[in-house]
Amino acid sequence: MARRAQLDTLPIDAVYGQVHESLGEILAALSRGERAGSLRRVAFVGSEHGAGATTLATCTALALARDLGEPTLLFEGNWTTPAMAGYLGLPPAPGLTTVLEGEATLEEAVRDTRVAGLRVLTAGGRRDDAWEADRGEVRRLMQEAFGQGSSVIADIPPLLSHPEALRMLEDVDTTVLVLRAGSTSKAQAAAATRMLEGAGLPVLGTMLNRFRADRFFA
């Protein structure tokens, strides 16, 4: 057990330990949905940059693999601020951007992690907003990659700065909207909610990241 724990250790584990208990309801919903065959692919999306969608998506995938023994694919679709490779102790590439640029195959880019049952397709090297990707090809790769894990946790670019990300959400079963306490404004939260509702996309719920009762109810 000690040897396994050592091999399982990841750079994100300090954060994972802090948020693990908060993931209980999401894990329960995913477990019920998996048994029913109706909730297999879940996306995390922030209203704005820095909300914490990438962190919470990574922690949820870790919990699925570690706690439930669920074979899981973690997908990072946000190449302007990629972070998953660092969280998981992996080099940035190959990833989604290198596949889109023809420098790697999808089979090469979907990699094993130190956690048994958890595979990841990172965003690859960072690309700025001026970098253009074929959105149809992005969705095709998403659909192909999603077939490589019984459970899929996807990290999608923030809605308010990347409204085109709504199209990426059409390939998942449900979405978790991530807001950041003390940072996300009511107007931003409302705007992101309207975007999801207007597109007719199912929403599993909302997570308020970095909430501290002693700070907000002092």
ABEGO torsion letter per residue (X at the ends): XAAAAAAABBAAAAAAAAAAAAAAAAAAAAAAAAAAGABABBBBBBABBGAGAAAAAAAAAAAAAAAAGBBBBBBBABAABBAAAAAAGBBAOBBAAAAAAGABBAAAABBBBABBGBBBBBAEBBBBAABBBBAAAAAAAAAAAAAABABBBBBBBBAAABAAAAAAAAABABBBBBBBBGABBAAAAAAAAAAAAAAGBBBAEBBBBGBBAAAAAX
